Amino acid sequence: MDGILKLRTMLRPARSMAVLAFVLALPHPASAQFHRPLELIPEPTTEDVDPGQTRGSADAVPYEYRRQPVFYRSQEAPGTITVDTSARFLYLIQSPTNAIRYGIRVGRDGFTWTGIQRVTRKAEWPDWTPPPEMIERQPYLPRWMAGGPGNPMGARALYLGSTVYRIHGTNAPETIGHAVSSVFFGMLNEDIEDLYDRVKIGAKVIVRH
């Protein structure tokens, strides 16, 4: 009996240290940014539109991807944005049980991470500067493009933290609800304009798969 008690006493600190090490290894929720392995990123489900062009109409977007109030449980404060990259939805929290849901398109870059950021900048008809990762995959892209109807950034943009990630409009309405080759979180121009007016600098943005 004494031997069993002694063994339990010896194991308890070791088990506690193992649990502590596991907890400390978890990313802090305020700054979490997990990267998804490239082999788990979905393949594009539709072709993107080249810069300077426009294609499709918002009228062609399926009903489920159109802006609408929905029942949505959340413990986050009103004004928080939650992005569901797998379902292609963005939610703007209104209350513990309600949100405005917007359809989005998600690109390869947008699929590579989850985590929490803040809206650090807002811009109307923003200029577009493709990040190096995008230029490496598509070297024919312009290095800079002024804001306007054919700009891939669309009518508005919300910049997330100090990252290259952003929520923005699109020059290709028909791609809403799809995964495309290169872009972050794209919305119909009319929807990003609506979101832009509702969201404040500093708003919390949670990205999930």
C-alpha positions, 0 to 999 in steps of 0.5 A: 500500500505504501508503495502505491501511495509513493508511486501516485505521489511521484506521478502527480507532479509529472502529470501536472507538468505535462498538462501545464506544458500542453496548456502553455503550448496552446496559442493565445486567443487574442493573437492566434493565427494558425496556418492550414497546410496547403494540401488541405486548402480547397481547390478553386471552384470557379475562375477569377476575373482579371484585374480591370474587368468586371463579370456577372451581376449581383442578381445571379448570386444564390439566395443563401449568399445574399445579405440577410438577418439570421439567427446566430448564437454568439458570446461576442460583442455586437459589432464583432465580425466572424468569418466562416471560410468553409461555408463562405459566410461572414457574420456581423454580430448584432446580439447574442442570438442575431447577426447579419449574414453576408455571402463571401468568396474566399481565395487561396490566401484566405484559406491559409489561416484562422485567428483573431485580428482587428480592423485597423483601417477602412478605405473607399475604392482602395488602390490595389497592390498585390502581395508578393505571394500573389505575384509569385503565383501570377507574375502577369499581375500589375504591381499597382492598380488605382481604385475603381470598378474593375479593381479586385478590391471593389468599392470598400476594404477593411484591413485586418491588423498589420497583415496582408489580409482584408475584407473587400469588394469584388469586380466579379459578383458571380464568384460569391459563394465560391473559392477562387485562386487568389483573393482574401475575403471578397463580398458584393460591392453593395454588401461591403458598402453596407458592412463598411458603414456598420463596422468601426475601426478596432472591431474584432474579426474572428476567422474560422474554417 
